[in-house]
Amino acid sequence: MPGRSTVAVHADREVHPDRAVAPPIYQTATFSAEDAESFAQGAVEARGKDFYTRFGNPNHAQVAAVVAELEGTEAAMVTASGMAALTTAVLALVSAGDHVIGQKSTYGGTASVLLNLLPRLGVTTTLVDQRDPDAFAEALTPKTRLILVESPSNPLLHITDLRAVADLARSHNVITMADNTFATPLNQRPAEFGIDVAWHSATKYLNGHTDVSAGVLAGPTDILDRVWDTGLLTGATLGPIDAWLLLRGMRTLPLRVPRHNDNGQALAEALQNHPAVSQVHYPGLDSHPQHKLAADQMSGFGGVLSIEFTGGFDMADAFLGHLNHPRRSASLGGVESLAVHPASMWRGMLSDEQLTDAVPPGLVRLAAGIEDTADLVADALAAADTVLTEAAIA
């Protein structure tokens, strides 16, 4: 099997053969057919590439070919965002009266789908502590149809035992989906542990340049055909230019991820014993309670760490203000470092009570880019020193 850099560069070569070395942008809403038979076939072909762009586009198919190969799945598909990938899949796979299991530590948008959207549609949900594999078994009901996991989780970097969840679900004929955004297929491939579908906010690491909003799903053909069919109705279509930019970003994913891993590890190690810091959440640290499980499932630990400050919200906010290299901004996974206060960012998605349960108010999520490691570490330590001094003066 080719190496992952070779896959990232060449896996889509035969999807839509063309003499152009750089893939063209197929900026068209629709495609012509040579005859009635080919037109009729295009109208029903799942995840096609040359009927109508809401049904599929050559640029979509190229991205999907690379993602499927990187994730080690039968197929993949693209959507307009990571949330579009999640909501389209959930709407395709569950109906009123069904039950879904999710995690207590998960991205705010995912939590809102579980806590706010699905109950409105007659779907019951249960959120469990994913650090306890038995919690998933205890939450199962005869009506459970889907389990949503995220590992590492956003923003607390908790780890889910993917194999345990997959084995449990398969024995009860329940579909599993894993948000693999933080890990990327370079650090973790959920399919290898039996998870049915992996999804990503491709806006993050897969694109890597903070200039695209996109989502992807990777898994068995039969499941993705169901999701695609629902996607025709939701219209969560990725534009051809965005798909082309995503493909271009994925070409360098195997080169970028190791630097993200190195920078995340270095920042976590540098900050974990700082007197302004009460705790660093990063699965690459030996002190992380689930470090062994993370090491068993992952080949690298990613560029995202979360830092809890001894001075709570005020100190966390001050730390963000003193950083020079990371920008105070939502998102992650780009070449530039970004830092954010999750409790502020997620206020529009969760109620105050839900937010309090999801994330500590004094926590900062720091997403390391690909800058020089020494520069990022020096900057973070200087900011932590400054907030400690300010707190002592106050």
Salt bridges, closest charged atoms under 4 A:
ASP12 OD1 - ARG251 NH1 2.77
GLU71 OE2 - HIS200 NE2 2.57
ASP98 OD1 - ARG145 NE 3.77
ASP129 OD2 - ARG131 NH2 2.93
GLU192 OE2 - ARG189 NE 2.99
ASP196 OD1 - ARG170 NH2 2.96
ASP225 OD1 - ARG47 NH2 2.85
ASP286 OD1 - HIS291 NE2 3.36
ASP296 OD2 - LYS292 NZ 3.25
GLU308 OE2 - HIS281 NE2 2.65
ASP317 OD1 - ARG328 NH1 2.88
ASP352 OD1 - ARG347 NH2 3.55
ASP385 OD1 - HIS274 NE2 2.62
GLU390 OE2 - HIS322 NE2 2.80
